[in-house]
Amino acid sequence: MTRQETHLGRHSGWAALLAAALTLATLALALVAGGAHAAVPRAFWGVGSQTPLDPNGPDFDRMGQGKVGTLRQAIFWSDIDPTADPGDSNWGAVDALVAASARNGVQVLPFFYGTPQWAAQLDGHSCQPVKCGTFAPKKKAALAAWQTFLGEAVDRYGPNGTFWAANPTLPKLPFETYQIWNEMNSSSFFAPKANAKDYAKLLAASAEAIRPRDPTAKIVLGGMAELAGSKKAVPASEYLPQLYKVPGVEANFDGVALHPYGSTLDKVAAQVELFRKEMKQAHDSGAGLWVTEIGWGSATGGNPLNKGKQGQAQRLTEAFKYFAKYRNKFKIQNVDWFSWIDAKVSICEWCSTSGLFKSGLKAKPSWKAFTKFTGGS
């Protein structure tokens, strides 16, 4: 039985020559007119943002003009449901963001993260709200609360979601892919310690909440960075085999997600190819691969991932050509640039200048490079 089956149960010779000639001519014209972006669907190329986006601001219109296909967006449990009171979830901010995305033809790829304090306490954690967010639910009560949160998201934004029924004039772009957590191979995001067995429990609970509501949904692992040498992390290439050793885990997800940061294209490609190798060894070659973060900074010096403005654009071009070339071979489903816009305060020493834009939506050379692939402007 295939992975898909498991989850869903997962005249003449002259005329022929003329038809072939016309087909080739049409393809040639399409390639000339469309360039590199013609080979992939719009949703293949995406962005993530390191700063909150204002649905009423100019960012979404700019994404639409640039034909950004996907917005990878954090959906913070702690923001939606900050108290243990039943029925008090507030999806208003997400509604506005989903609406702004849909109006501009941008598919939202949500990743679900951030445990509220009350839910962390169900697992016995005594923590401040900010720190509580990194404690993924583990015990029965906390996992049940997580399932309620995910279920509300599917019921609201999935193919049969109440949000779309309430907004019939919007272009309908329902959630199709659900990414569970983020960089769970690092204790910075999965406290108190990266643990594949605990994450497998979270995956199982997530699949149980999502699939009965939307059997067509794709569940994707939280994106993993290699983070080699970090005392806080298990390298992604080691964590993935650990996860595959958990019995039955592959039944609870459809895709693997990678954050293949590297100073050169060779280092990026090595991570992608190592991941596919691990997936093959686990007899999971049918699973898709999502690159939910990739990027470089436009600053100079200070970190190997800082490449200057032109260098940033060059690295983007090299990487996107690679992903487009190997899209079918490696079953790459989506590539998201990190990040949309620069930030004064950032989570890493090079991330502050990783944007395609400077503040005020001033485009960098990397934006022009990006739109060569999307066909936007």
C-alpha positions as CSV (number, residue, x, y, z in Angstrom):
1,M,0.0,0.0,0.0
2,T,1.4,3.4,-0.9
3,R,1.9,6.3,1.6
4,Q,-1.0,8.2,-0.1
5,E,-3.3,5.2,0.1
6,T,-2.5,4.7,3.8
7,H,-3.2,8.3,4.6
8,L,-6.4,8.5,2.6
9,G,-7.6,5.2,4.2
10,R,-2.3,8.7,1.9
11,H,-4.5,10.3,-39.4
12,S,-1.5,10.2,-40.9
13,G,2.1,10.6,-40.0
14,W,1.9,14.1,-41.4
15,A,-0.8,15.0,-38.9
16,A,1.1,13.6,-36.0
17,L,4.3,15.4,-37.1
18,L,2.3,18.7,-37.4
19,A,0.8,18.2,-33.9
20,A,4.2,17.5,-32.4
21,A,5.7,20.6,-34.1
22,L,2.9,22.8,-32.8
23,T,3.3,21.4,-29.3
24,L,7.1,22.0,-29.4
25,A,6.5,25.5,-30.7
26,T,4.0,26.2,-28.0
27,L,6.3,25.0,-25.3
28,A,9.2,27.1,-26.7
29,L,7.0,30.2,-26.7
30,A,5.9,29.5,-23.1
31,L,9.5,29.1,-22.0
32,V,10.6,32.3,-23.7
33,A,7.6,34.2,-22.3
34,G,7.6,32.7,-18.9
35,G,11.3,32.2,-18.1
36,A,12.4,30.0,-15.2
37,H,9.1,30.4,-13.3
38,A,7.1,28.7,-16.0
39,A,8.3,25.3,-14.9
40,V,6.8,25.4,-11.4
41,P,3.4,26.3,-9.9
42,R,3.1,29.7,-8.2
43,A,2.8,28.2,-4.7
44,F,6.3,26.7,-5.1
45,W,8.0,30.0,-4.3
46,G,7.2,31.5,-1.0
47,V,8.4,33.7,1.8
48,G,8.4,33.8,5.6
49,S,8.4,36.9,7.7
50,Q,10.5,37.6,10.8
51,T,8.3,40.6,11.7
52,P,4.5,40.8,12.2
53,L,2.7,41.7,9.0
54,D,-0.1,44.3,9.0
55,P,-3.0,42.9,6.9
56,N,-4.0,46.5,6.2
57,G,-0.5,47.6,5.2
58,P,1.3,47.5,1.8
59,D,3.1,44.1,2.3
60,F,0.3,41.9,0.9
61,D,-0.3,44.0,-2.2
62,R,3.5,43.9,-2.8
63,M,3.4,40.1,-2.5
64,G,0.6,40.0,-5.0
65,Q,2.5,42.2,-7.5
66,G,5.6,40.0,-7.0
67,K,3.5,36.8,-7.5
68,V,4.7,35.4,-4.2
69,G,3.0,32.0,-4.1
70,T,3.2,31.1,-0.4
71,L,3.4,32.8,2.9
72,R,4.8,30.6,5.6
73,Q,3.0,32.0,8.7
74,A,3.3,31.2,12.4
75,I,0.0,30.5,14.1
76,F,0.8,30.9,17.8
77,W,-1.4,28.8,20.1
78,S,-0.7,31.2,22.9
79,D,-2.0,34.2,20.9
80,I,-5.2,32.4,19.8
81,D,-6.1,30.8,23.1
82,P,-4.4,32.5,26.0
83,T,-6.6,31.2,28.8
84,A,-8.0,27.8,29.8
85,D,-11.6,29.1,29.5
86,P,-13.5,27.0,26.9
87,G,-14.7,28.8,23.8
88,D,-12.5,31.9,24.2
89,S,-10.3,31.4,21.2
90,N,-9.8,34.6,19.1
91,W,-9.0,34.0,15.5
92,G,-9.5,37.6,14.4
93,A,-5.9,38.4,13.6
94,V,-5.5,35.2,11.6
95,D,-8.7,36.0,9.7
96,A,-7.4,39.3,8.6
97,L,-4.1,37.8,7.5
98,V,-5.7,35.0,5.6
99,A,-8.1,37.4,3.9
100,A,-5.2,39.8,2.8
101,S,-3.3,36.8,1.5
102,A,-6.2,35.4,-0.5
103,R,-7.0,38.8,-2.1
104,N,-3.5,38.7,-3.5
105,G,-3.3,35.1,-4.6
106,V,-1.0,34.0,-1.8
107,Q,-1.4,30.6,-0.2
108,V,-0.9,30.5,3.6
109,L,1.3,27.7,4.8
110,P,0.7,27.7,8.6
111,F,3.1,26.4,11.1
112,F,1.5,25.8,14.5
113,Y,3.6,26.6,17.5
114,G,3.7,28.3,20.9
115,T,2.2,26.7,24.0
116,P,0.1,29.0,26.2
117,Q,1.1,29.1,29.9
118,W,-2.1,27.4,31.1
119,A,-1.4,24.4,28.7
120,A,2.3,24.2,29.7
121,Q,1.1,23.9,33.3
122,L,-0.9,20.9,32.4
123,D,2.4,19.2,31.7
124,G,3.8,20.4,35.1
125,H,5.9,23.3,33.8
126,S,6.4,26.3,35.9
127,C,7.4,29.0,33.4
128,Q,6.9,32.5,32.3
129,P,4.6,33.0,29.2
130,V,7.4,33.6,26.7
131,K,9.4,30.6,27.8
132,C,6.2,28.4,28.1
133,G,5.8,28.7,24.3
134,T,8.7,26.4,23.7
135,F,7.3,23.5,25.8
136,A,5.4,21.4,23.3
137,P,2.5,19.5,24.8
138,K,3.3,16.0,26.0
139,K,0.8,14.6,28.4
140,K,-2.8,13.6,27.7
141,A,-4.5,16.7,28.9
142,A,-2.1,19.1,27.1
143,L,-2.3,17.1,23.9
144,A,-6.1,17.1,24.0
145,A,-6.0,20.9,24.3
146,W,-3.6,21.1,21.3
147,Q,-6.0,18.9,19.3
148,T,-8.8,21.3,20.1
149,F,-6.7,24.2,18.8
150,L,-5.7,22.4,15.6
151,G,-9.3,21.3,15.0
152,E,-10.5,24.8,15.2
153,A,-8.0,25.9,12.6
154,V,-9.1,23.1,10.2
155,D,-12.7,23.8,10.8
156,R,-12.2,27.5,10.1
157,Y,-9.6,27.6,7.3
158,G,-9.8,24.2,5.7
159,P,-11.5,23.4,2.4
160,N,-14.9,23.4,4.1
161,G,-14.0,26.1,6.6
162,T,-16.4,28.5,8.2
163,F,-14.1,31.4,7.3
164,W,-14.6,30.8,3.5
165,A,-18.4,30.4,3.9
166,A,-18.5,33.7,5.8
167,N,-16.4,35.4,3.1
168,P,-17.8,34.2,-0.2
169,T,-16.4,37.1,-2.2
170,L,-12.8,36.2,-1.3
171,P,-10.7,34.0,-3.6
172,K,-10.8,30.7,-1.8
173,L,-7.3,29.6,-0.8
174,P,-7.9,27.2,2.1
175,F,-5.2,25.7,4.3
176,E,-3.9,22.6,2.5
177,T,-0.7,22.0,4.5
178,Y,-0.2,22.0,8.2
179,Q,3.3,22.2,9.6
180,I,3.6,21.0,13.1
181,W,6.0,23.0,15.3
182,N,9.3,24.5,14.3
183,E,12.9,23.3,14.6
184,M,12.0,20.7,17.1
185,N,15.5,19.4,16.9
186,S,16.7,22.4,19.0
187,S,15.9,23.0,22.7
188,S,15.6,26.7,21.7
189,F,12.2,25.7,20.2
190,F,11.4,22.4,21.8
191,A,12.1,22.6,25.5
192,P,13.5,21.3,27.7
193,K,15.3,19.1,25.3
194,A,14.9,17.9,21.7
195,N,13.3,14.5,21.9
196,A,12.1,12.6,18.8
197,K,9.8,10.3,20.8
198,D,8.0,13.3,22.4
199,Y,7.7,15.0,19.0
200,A,6.3,11.8,17.5
201,K,3.5,12.0,20.2
202,L,2.7,15.5,19.1
203,L,2.6,14.4,15.5
204,A,0.2,11.5,16.2
205,A,-2.1,13.8,18.2
206,S,-2.0,16.4,15.3
207,A,-2.8,13.8,12.7
208,E,-5.7,12.6,14.8
209,A,-7.1,16.1,15.0
210,I,-6.5,17.1,11.3
211,R,-7.2,14.1,9.1
212,P,-10.9,13.3,10.1
213,R,-11.7,17.0,9.3
214,D,-9.8,17.1,6.1
215,P,-8.6,13.8,4.6
216,T,-6.8,15.7,1.8
217,A,-4.6,17.7,4.2
218,K,-0.9,17.4,4.1
219,I,0.9,17.2,7.5
220,V,4.5,18.3,7.4
221,L,7.2,18.0,10.0
222,G,8.5,21.2,11.6
223,G,11.4,22.6,9.6
224,M,14.8,21.4,10.8
225,A,18.1,23.2,10.6
226,E,21.3,21.3,10.7
227,L,22.7,23.4,13.6
228,A,25.9,21.3,13.6
229,G,28.0,22.1,16.7
230,S,25.2,23.7,18.7
231,K,25.0,22.3,22.2
232,K,21.3,23.1,22.2
233,A,20.4,21.0,19.1
234,V,20.6,17.5,17.6
235,P,21.8,18.0,14.0
236,A,18.9,17.7,11.6
237,S,20.5,14.8,9.8
238,E,20.7,12.9,13.1
239,Y,17.3,13.8,14.4
240,L,15.4,12.6,11.3
241,P,16.7,9.0,11.6
242,Q,15.8,9.1,15.3
243,L,12.3,10.1,14.4
244,Y,12.0,7.4,11.8
245,K,12.9,4.8,14.5
246,V,9.7,5.6,16.4
247,P,7.3,2.8,15.3
248,G,4.6,3.9,12.9
249,V,5.6,7.6,12.9
250,E,5.6,7.9,9.1
251,A,1.8,7.2,9.1
252,N,1.3,10.6,10.8
253,F,3.0,12.9,8.3
254,D,3.2,13.5,4.5
255,G,6.3,15.6,4.2
256,V,9.6,16.4,5.7
257,A,10.7,20.0,6.1
258,L,14.3,21.3,6.1
259,H,16.0,24.6,6.8
260,P,19.2,24.1,4.8
261,Y,21.2,27.1,5.7
262,G,24.8,27.2,4.4
263,S,27.3,29.8,3.3
264,T,27.5,28.3,-0.2
265,L,25.2,26.4,-2.6
266,D,27.2,23.3,-2.2
267,K,26.5,23.3,1.6
268,V,22.8,23.8,1.0
269,A,22.7,21.1,-1.6
270,A,24.6,18.6,0.6
271,Q,21.9,19.0,3.3
272,V,19.0,18.5,0.9
273,E,20.6,15.4,-0.6
274,L,21.5,14.0,2.8
275,F,17.8,14.4,3.9
276,R,16.6,12.6,0.8
277,K,19.1,9.8,1.5
278,E,17.8,9.4,5.1
279,M,14.2,9.4,3.8
280,K,15.1,6.7,1.3
281,Q,16.9,4.6,3.9
282,A,13.7,4.8,6.1
283,H,11.7,3.5,3.1
284,D,9.9,6.9,3.0
285,S,10.9,8.1,-0.5
286,G,7.3,8.9,-1.3
287,A,7.2,11.7,1.2
288,G,7.5,15.2,-0.1
289,L,10.2,17.7,0.9
290,W,9.4,21.3,2.0
291,V,12.2,23.9,2.3
292,T,10.4,26.1,4.7
293,E,13.3,28.4,5.3
294,I,16.3,29.3,3.2
295,G,18.2,32.6,3.1
296,W,21.3,34.8,3.4
297,G,21.9,38.3,4.9
298,S,22.7,41.4,2.9
299,A,25.1,42.7,5.5
300,T,28.8,42.2,5.0
301,G,31.1,40.4,7.4
302,G,30.5,39.1,10.8
303,N,28.9,35.8,9.8
304,P,29.4,33.4,6.9
305,L,25.8,33.9,5.8
306,N,26.2,37.6,5.3
307,K,26.9,38.1,1.6
308,G,26.3,41.8,0.9
309,K,23.4,43.0,-1.2
310,Q,24.6,41.6,-4.5
311,G,25.9,38.4,-2.9
312,Q,22.5,37.8,-1.3
313,A,20.8,38.1,-4.7
314,Q,23.4,35.8,-6.3
315,R,22.9,33.1,-3.6
316,L,19.1,33.3,-4.0
317,T,19.5,32.8,-7.7
318,E,21.8,29.9,-7.3
319,A,19.6,28.2,-4.7
320,F,16.4,28.7,-6.6
321,K,17.8,27.3,-9.8
322,Y,19.0,24.3,-7.8
323,F,15.5,23.7,-6.3
324,A,13.7,24.2,-9.6
325,K,16.2,21.7,-11.3
326,Y,15.7,19.0,-8.7
327,R,12.1,19.7,-7.8
328,N,10.9,16.4,-9.3
329,K,13.8,14.2,-8.4
330,F,13.7,15.2,-4.7
331,K,9.9,15.7,-4.6
332,I,10.4,19.3,-3.4
333,Q,7.0,20.9,-2.9
334,N,7.7,24.4,-1.7
335,V,10.6,26.8,-1.1
336,D,10.2,29.7,1.3
337,W,12.8,32.5,1.5
338,F,13.6,33.8,5.0
339,S,12.7,36.5,5.2
340,W,10.3,39.0,3.6
341,I,11.7,42.2,5.2
342,D,14.6,43.2,7.4
343,A,14.2,43.6,11.1
344,K,15.9,45.7,13.7
345,V,15.6,43.0,16.3
346,S,16.1,39.5,15.0
347,I,16.6,35.9,16.2
348,C,20.1,35.4,14.8
349,E,23.1,37.5,14.1
350,W,22.6,37.5,10.3
351,C,18.8,37.3,10.1
352,S,18.3,41.1,10.6
353,T,19.3,41.7,7.0
354,S,17.8,38.5,5.5
355,G,14.9,40.4,4.0
356,L,14.1,40.9,0.3
357,F,13.2,44.4,1.4
358,K,14.6,47.0,3.7
359,S,12.2,48.8,6.1
360,G,9.7,50.9,4.2
361,L,9.5,48.2,1.6
362,K,12.6,49.4,-0.2
363,A,13.5,46.5,-2.6
364,K,16.9,45.0,-2.6
365,P,18.6,43.3,-5.5
366,S,17.4,40.0,-4.0
367,W,13.7,41.0,-4.7
368,K,14.5,41.4,-8.4
369,A,16.2,38.0,-8.3
370,F,13.2,36.5,-6.6
371,T,10.7,37.9,-9.1
372,K,12.6,36.5,-12.0
373,F,11.5,33.1,-10.7
374,T,7.9,34.1,-9.9
375,G,7.2,36.2,-13.0
376,G,6.1,39.2,-10.8
377,S,7.5,42.6,-10.5
